[in-house]
């Protein structure tokens, strides 16, 4: 296979796996730990309410959860704003616009109008327009923010939101989903083998990097290329004996 066709083929595989197996609901999400999952589910059950900031490093699932949470709360008819933060900031009468969104909820069966905004690391200069508009209709609007760096978000907005951390995802947390995908793609490997491959990217804690591992495993199987042997973790060295 010529190199350029190989690269295009591999790109198709990468897009296929990431898109084909993207979570369709919160039940499909790979959470970094049970505590994070419990906090998210508390919003679904109604035990928690109010605005949220999901924060953590890249590839930890916070954006997927932010996108899916409104539909978990209000069903498939949930009212979700389609404008980005920058587009909202261009609206001259933002207070009036937000009030009109809130009125939609009052005359429908929804509980909230959801504003989902991603990677909001640079809000300091203009954030006041957003929180002053939301304050007037706080009972009808729910703000869901994702960020890699919550410290860069203005403290006045931080005080209006509950912070939920999405720490790095471990290979063991990703294992069940990895095996599901591999088996669906016709690749049979033991848990130990899959973990060995995933552990090569453990230092990143990024699910995108784990998908890169699956892309490689799914590609090499039908091509008959031997799979690279997973790197075995080094055995801890015994401390030297101390002579007293």
Residue pairs with C-beta under 8 A, 6 or more apart in sequence:
1 9
10 215
10 219
13 215
13 218
13 219
14 211
14 212
14 215
17 181
17 185
17 211
17 214
17 215
17 218
18 208
18 211
21 177
21 180
21 181
21 184
22 64
23 29
23 30
23 61
23 64
23 68
25 68
25 71
25 72
26 40
26 41
26 44
26 65
26 68
26 69
26 72
29 37
29 61
29 64
29 65
29 68
30 61
30 169
30 173
30 174
30 177
30 207
31 37
31 40
31 61
31 173
32 56
32 60
32 61
32 166
32 167
32 168
32 169
32 170
32 173
33 167
33 173
36 164
36 165
36 166
36 167
39 48
39 164
40 65
40 69
40 164
42 48
43 49
43 52
43 69
43 72
43 73
44 69
44 72
44 73
48 162
49 142
50 142
50 160
50 161
50 162
51 134
51 142
51 143
51 144
51 145
51 160
51 161
51 162
52 66
52 69
52 142
52 143
52 144
52 145
52 161
52 162
52 163
52 164
53 145
53 146
53 147
53 150
53 153
53 158
53 161
53 162
53 163
53 164
54 62
54 63
54 65
54 66
54 144
54 145
54 146
54 147
54 164
54 166
55 62
55 146
55 147
55 148
55 149
55 150
55 163
55 164
55 165
55 166
56 62
56 148
56 165
56 166
56 167
56 168
57 148
57 166
57 167
57 168
57 205
57 206
58 148
58 206
58 208
59 169
59 204
59 205
59 206
59 207
59 208
59 209
60 166
60 167
60 168
60 169
60 205
60 206
60 207
61 166
61 169
61 207
62 146
62 166
63 118
63 146
65 166
66 116
66 118
66 144
66 145
66 146
67 116
69 114
69 144
70 78
70 79
70 80
70 112
70 114
70 116
70 142
70 144
71 78
71 80
73 111
73 112
73 114
73 142
74 110
74 111
74 112
74 114
77 108
77 109
77 110
78 110
78 114
79 101
79 104
79 105
79 108
79 110
79 112
79 113
79 114
80 113
80 114
80 116
81 88
81 101
81 113
81 114
81 115
81 116
84 117
85 117
85 120
85 123
85 130
88 94
88 97
88 115
88 130
89 126
89 129
89 130
91 97
94 129
94 130
94 133
95 132
95 133
95 136
97 133
98 133
98 134
98 136
98 137
98 141
99 136
99 137
101 113
101 137
101 140
101 141
102 113
102 137
102 140
102 141
103 140
104 110
104 113
105 111
105 112
105 113
105 140
106 140
112 140
112 141
112 142
113 140
113 141
113 142
114 141
114 142
114 144
115 134
115 141
115 142
115 143
115 144
116 144
117 143
117 144
117 145
117 146
118 145
118 146
119 146
119 147
119 148
120 145
120 146
120 147
120 153
121 147
121 148
121 149
121 152
121 153
122 152
123 130
123 152
123 153
123 154
123 157
124 152
124 153
124 154
127 153
127 154
127 156
127 157
128 154
128 156
130 143
130 157
131 156
131 157
131 160
134 141
134 143
134 160
135 160
143 160
143 161
145 153
145 157
145 161
147 153
150 158
150 163
167 205
168 204
168 205
168 206
169 205
169 206
169 207
169 210
170 202
170 205
171 195
171 198
171 199
171 201
171 202
171 210
172 195
174 198
174 207
174 210
175 191
175 194
175 195
175 198
178 194
178 198
178 210
178 213
178 214
179 189
179 191
179 194
181 214
181 218
182 188
182 189
182 194
182 214
182 217
182 218
185 218
186 221
186 222
187 217
187 218
187 221
189 217
189 227
193 230
194 217
195 230
196 229
196 230
196 231
196 232
197 213
197 216
197 217
197 228
197 230
198 210
198 213
199 230
199 231
199 233
200 213
200 230
200 231
201 209
201 210
201 212
201 213
216 228
217 227
220 226
220 227
221 227
